[in-house]
């Protein structure tokens, strides 16, 4: 999901174009090129940005975090990444050491064809890693994939082929992993695959106090060989799971009470309206729901009917848009 307003347009309006040009020049001198062909501007793999956009710097203040509003992520700083030459790792990847509580810190990588998995390479087991706050718990009717928590790579495996690196794995909800982070990881991977270019990427888990489970992850990326024309984003992904409450201090969780009103449903709400079905997960959504943009086309079906009729057919309402 991407905004129609591209990040490099925002930079120009903010008079940051000169600074970006200097950054790119310095980077191209500092790092060897991964392709002889200079990649040109490419369309983003994400269609649009979520509703909320915040103006904030790279360093998120844990007591001023964005509020979850039904979208898996929120755009920061008009989608302009706050990256500079100083953020370039000395090697292709850099992972912060675990802190005193065993929690991950910032991960930085220059993603390129040389860092990505070789053709046919398979991901190794990471089940032996237990990130802070880890619990094995299932909510079969609420979570696509059943298990609440995933071992979430800060820098995705498809980008750096990192396996059981405990400095790169956090306890993250299935929702954050697949709805929040994955679309942006896919965007970077698709750009590198088609262009052979490099993308500077920084991902930071955001913890509050001594909590063991992060409240979310801050993701930034900038394509180095074309001044951000191919990839440029700055987003915060929420570590939440619709329908499930989480104690971030311990990782314990619970099923949230139903928010369905006990009042009589007005007649107009019982009328037919348009919904989007996910025929695989058996969920139905409002057309404007952010999850629809990440839905596989083969599983997507548009219908005009009543809510009660869909439930009678075995479909469940989306926990995010709550149709």
C-alpha positions as CSV (number, residue, x, y, z in Angstrom):
1,X,0.0,0.0,0.0
2,X,1.5,3.3,-1.0
3,X,0.3,6.9,-1.2
4,X,-0.2,8.4,-4.7
5,X,2.2,11.1,-3.5
6,X,5.7,9.6,-4.0
7,X,8.4,10.2,-1.3
8,X,10.8,12.0,-3.7
9,X,8.1,14.6,-4.4
10,X,7.8,15.3,-0.7
11,X,11.5,15.7,-0.5
12,X,11.5,18.3,-3.2
13,X,8.8,20.3,-1.5
14,X,10.8,20.2,1.7
15,X,14.0,21.5,0.0
16,X,15.8,18.2,0.9
17,X,16.6,17.3,-2.7
18,X,20.1,18.7,-2.5
19,X,20.9,16.8,0.7
20,X,19.6,13.6,-1.0
21,X,21.8,14.2,-4.0
22,X,24.8,14.6,-1.8
23,X,23.9,11.3,0.0
24,X,23.6,9.4,-3.2
25,X,26.9,10.7,-4.5
26,X,28.7,9.8,-1.3
27,X,27.1,6.3,-1.2
28,X,28.0,5.5,-4.8
29,X,31.6,6.3,-4.0
30,X,31.6,4.3,-0.7
31,X,30.0,1.1,-2.0
32,X,30.6,-0.9,-5.1
33,X,27.8,-1.0,-7.6
34,X,25.8,-4.3,-7.9
35,X,24.7,-3.7,-11.5
36,X,26.3,-2.1,-14.5
37,X,22.9,-0.8,-15.6
38,X,21.6,2.2,-13.8
39,X,18.1,1.4,-12.6
40,X,15.4,3.9,-13.6
41,X,12.3,4.9,-11.7
42,X,10.0,2.0,-11.0
43,X,6.5,1.8,-9.8
44,X,6.0,0.8,-6.2
45,X,4.7,-2.6,-5.3
46,X,2.3,-1.0,-2.8
47,X,-0.9,0.7,-3.9
48,X,-1.6,3.3,-1.3
49,X,-0.8,4.5,2.2
50,X,-3.0,4.0,5.2
51,X,-5.3,6.7,6.3
52,X,-3.2,8.2,9.1
53,X,0.1,10.1,8.3
54,X,2.3,11.4,11.1
55,X,5.1,14.0,11.0
56,X,7.8,12.5,13.2
57,X,11.5,12.0,13.1
58,X,13.3,8.6,12.8
59,X,13.7,8.2,16.5
60,X,10.2,7.3,17.7
61,X,9.5,8.4,21.3
62,X,8.0,5.4,23.1
63,X,5.5,7.5,25.0
64,X,4.3,9.2,21.8
65,X,3.6,6.1,19.7
66,X,1.0,6.2,16.9
67,X,-2.4,4.9,17.9
68,X,-3.7,1.8,16.1
69,X,-6.8,2.8,14.1
70,X,-7.5,-0.4,12.1
71,X,-4.7,-0.2,9.6
72,X,-1.7,-2.5,10.0
73,X,0.8,0.4,9.7
74,X,1.0,4.1,9.6
75,X,3.1,6.4,7.4
76,X,5.7,8.6,9.2
77,X,7.2,11.9,8.1
78,X,5.3,12.0,4.8
79,X,6.9,8.6,3.9
80,X,10.3,10.2,3.7
81,X,13.0,7.9,5.3
82,X,15.3,9.7,7.7
83,X,18.5,7.9,6.5
84,X,21.9,9.4,5.9
85,X,25.4,8.3,5.0
86,X,26.1,7.7,8.7
87,X,23.5,4.9,8.7
88,X,25.4,2.8,6.1
89,X,26.7,-0.3,7.8
90,X,30.4,-1.1,7.6
91,X,29.5,-4.4,6.0
92,X,26.3,-5.3,4.1
93,X,24.4,-6.0,7.4
94,X,24.5,-4.8,11.0
95,X,22.5,-6.0,14.0
96,X,22.5,-4.4,17.4
97,X,23.5,-6.7,20.3
98,X,20.7,-7.9,22.6
99,X,20.2,-5.5,25.5
100,X,20.2,-6.5,29.2
101,X,16.7,-8.0,28.9
102,X,17.6,-10.0,25.8
103,X,15.7,-7.7,23.4
104,X,16.7,-6.9,19.9
105,X,17.8,-3.5,18.7
106,X,18.1,-1.8,15.3
107,X,18.9,-3.9,12.3
108,X,20.4,-2.2,9.2
109,X,21.2,-3.7,5.8
110,X,22.2,-2.7,2.3
111,X,20.0,-5.2,0.4
112,X,21.4,-6.2,-2.9
113,X,21.4,-9.3,-5.1
114,X,24.5,-10.5,-3.2
115,X,22.6,-10.5,0.2
116,X,19.5,-12.2,-1.0
117,X,19.0,-16.0,-0.9
118,X,20.5,-18.0,-3.8
119,X,18.1,-19.5,-6.2
120,X,16.7,-22.6,-4.7
121,X,18.0,-21.8,-1.3
122,X,15.5,-22.7,1.5
123,X,15.1,-21.1,4.8
124,X,16.5,-23.0,7.7
125,X,14.7,-23.8,11.0
126,X,14.4,-20.9,13.4
127,X,12.3,-22.7,16.0
128,X,15.1,-22.9,18.5
129,X,15.1,-19.1,19.0
130,X,12.7,-17.8,21.7
131,X,12.6,-14.0,21.4
132,X,11.7,-12.0,24.5
133,X,8.0,-12.4,25.4
134,X,7.6,-15.5,23.4
135,X,4.5,-17.7,24.0
136,X,3.1,-20.5,21.8
137,X,-0.6,-19.8,21.8
138,X,-3.4,-20.3,19.3
139,X,-6.6,-18.5,18.4
140,X,-7.8,-20.6,15.5
141,X,-10.9,-18.5,14.7
142,X,-9.1,-15.1,15.1
143,X,-5.7,-15.6,13.6
144,X,-4.9,-16.5,10.0
145,X,-2.4,-19.3,10.6
146,X,-3.8,-20.0,14.0
147,X,-0.8,-19.1,16.1
148,X,-0.8,-15.6,17.6
149,X,3.0,-15.1,17.5
150,X,5.6,-15.4,14.8
151,X,9.3,-15.2,15.0
152,X,9.5,-12.0,13.0
153,X,12.7,-11.1,11.1
154,X,13.5,-7.4,11.4
155,X,15.2,-7.7,8.0
156,X,13.3,-10.3,6.2
157,X,14.9,-13.6,5.2
158,X,14.1,-13.0,1.5
159,X,16.3,-9.9,1.7
160,X,19.4,-11.1,3.6
161,X,19.0,-14.9,4.0
162,X,19.5,-14.5,7.8
163,X,18.1,-17.6,9.6
164,X,18.3,-18.2,13.3
165,X,19.9,-14.9,14.1
166,X,18.6,-14.0,17.6
167,X,19.6,-10.3,17.0
168,X,17.2,-10.2,14.0
169,X,14.1,-12.0,15.5
170,X,11.4,-10.5,17.6
171,X,8.1,-11.8,19.0
172,X,5.5,-10.4,16.6
173,X,1.9,-11.1,15.9
174,X,0.9,-12.8,12.7
175,X,-1.0,-9.6,11.8
176,X,2.2,-7.5,12.1
177,X,4.3,-10.0,10.2
178,X,2.0,-10.6,7.2
179,X,-0.2,-7.5,7.0
180,X,2.3,-4.9,8.3
181,X,5.9,-5.8,7.5
182,X,5.6,-8.3,4.6
183,X,4.3,-5.9,1.9
184,X,7.3,-3.6,2.4
185,X,9.8,-6.5,2.4
186,X,8.2,-7.7,-0.8
187,X,8.5,-4.2,-2.3
188,X,12.3,-4.1,-1.6
189,X,12.8,-7.7,-2.9
190,X,10.9,-7.0,-6.1
191,X,12.9,-3.8,-6.7
192,X,16.3,-5.5,-6.2
193,X,15.2,-8.5,-8.4
194,X,14.2,-6.4,-11.3
195,X,16.9,-3.7,-11.1
196,X,19.9,-5.3,-9.5
197,X,20.1,-2.2,-7.4
198,X,20.7,-1.6,-3.7
199,X,18.4,-0.6,-0.9
200,X,19.5,0.8,2.4
201,X,17.0,-0.6,5.0
202,X,16.7,0.1,8.7
203,X,14.2,-1.7,11.0
204,X,13.9,-0.8,14.7
205,X,11.6,-2.6,17.2
206,X,10.0,-0.1,19.6
207,X,9.8,-1.2,23.2
208,X,8.1,0.7,26.0
209,X,10.1,0.6,29.3
210,X,11.0,-2.9,30.3
211,X,8.3,-4.6,28.2
212,X,9.4,-7.8,26.6
213,X,7.2,-7.6,23.5
214,X,7.7,-4.6,21.2
215,X,4.7,-2.3,20.5
216,X,5.7,-2.3,16.8
217,X,8.5,-1.9,14.4
218,X,9.8,1.2,12.6
219,X,10.7,0.4,9.0
220,X,12.7,2.7,6.6
221,X,14.1,2.1,3.2
222,X,15.8,4.1,0.4
223,X,17.1,2.8,-3.0
224,X,20.7,4.0,-3.3
225,X,21.3,3.8,-7.0
226,X,18.4,6.0,-8.2
227,X,18.0,8.6,-5.3
228,X,15.0,6.8,-3.9
229,X,13.1,6.7,-7.1
230,X,12.6,3.0,-6.8
231,X,12.0,2.5,-3.1
232,X,11.5,5.1,-0.4
233,X,9.3,4.5,2.7
234,X,9.1,5.4,6.4
235,X,6.4,3.4,8.3
236,X,5.5,2.1,11.7
237,X,3.9,-1.4,11.8
238,X,1.7,-2.2,14.8
239,X,2.4,-5.3,16.8
240,X,-1.3,-6.0,17.4
241,X,-3.8,-8.8,16.5
242,X,-7.4,-7.8,16.0
243,X,-9.6,-9.6,18.5
244,X,-6.7,-10.4,20.8
245,X,-5.4,-8.4,23.8
246,X,-1.7,-8.5,24.6
247,X,0.2,-7.8,27.8
248,X,3.4,-6.3,26.2
249,X,5.3,-6.7,29.5
250,X,5.1,-10.5,29.5
251,X,3.6,-11.6,26.1
252,X,0.5,-13.0,27.8
253,X,-2.6,-12.6,25.7
254,X,-6.4,-13.0,25.9
255,X,-9.5,-13.0,23.7
256,X,-11.0,-9.6,23.8
257,X,-14.7,-9.2,24.6
258,X,-17.0,-8.9,21.7
259,X,-17.8,-5.3,20.7
260,X,-21.0,-6.3,19.0
261,X,-23.8,-4.0,20.2
262,X,-26.7,-5.5,22.0
263,X,-29.0,-2.7,20.7
264,X,-31.4,-3.3,17.9
265,X,-29.7,-3.0,14.5
266,X,-31.2,-0.1,12.5
267,X,-33.0,-1.2,9.4
268,X,-30.6,0.6,7.1
269,X,-27.7,-1.5,8.5
270,X,-29.5,-4.7,7.7
271,X,-29.8,-3.7,4.0
272,X,-27.6,-5.1,1.3
273,X,-24.2,-3.6,0.7
274,X,-20.9,-4.4,-1.0
275,X,-18.3,-6.5,0.8
276,X,-15.0,-8.1,-0.2
277,X,-14.7,-11.8,0.6
278,X,-11.4,-13.7,1.2
279,X,-12.5,-17.1,0.0
280,X,-9.4,-18.7,1.6
281,X,-9.6,-17.3,5.1
282,X,-13.4,-17.1,5.0
283,X,-13.3,-13.4,6.2
284,X,-15.4,-10.6,4.8
285,X,-14.3,-6.9,4.7
286,X,-15.4,-3.5,3.8
287,X,-14.0,-2.5,0.3
288,X,-11.9,0.2,2.0
289,X,-10.3,-2.1,4.5
290,X,-6.5,-2.1,4.3
291,X,-6.3,-5.9,4.3
292,X,-8.1,-6.0,0.9
293,X,-5.0,-4.5,-0.8
294,X,-2.8,-7.4,0.4
295,X,-5.3,-10.1,-0.5
296,X,-4.5,-12.5,-3.3
297,X,-6.6,-11.9,-6.4
298,X,-7.5,-15.5,-6.7
299,X,-9.0,-15.4,-3.2
300,X,-10.8,-12.1,-3.6
301,X,-14.5,-11.9,-4.4
302,X,-16.8,-8.9,-4.4
303,X,-20.4,-9.5,-3.4
304,X,-23.4,-7.4,-2.6
305,X,-25.5,-8.9,0.2
306,X,-26.3,-8.6,3.8
307,X,-24.0,-9.1,6.7
308,X,-26.3,-11.8,8.2
309,X,-26.2,-13.7,4.9
310,X,-22.4,-13.9,4.8
311,X,-22.3,-15.1,8.4
312,X,-24.9,-17.7,7.5
313,X,-22.6,-18.8,4.7
314,X,-19.7,-19.4,7.2
315,X,-17.8,-16.1,6.7
316,X,-16.5,-14.2,9.7
317,X,-16.2,-10.3,9.8
318,X,-12.7,-8.9,9.6
319,X,-11.3,-7.9,13.0
320,X,-9.8,-4.7,11.7
321,X,-12.6,-3.0,9.7
322,X,-15.3,-4.7,11.7
323,X,-18.0,-4.9,8.9
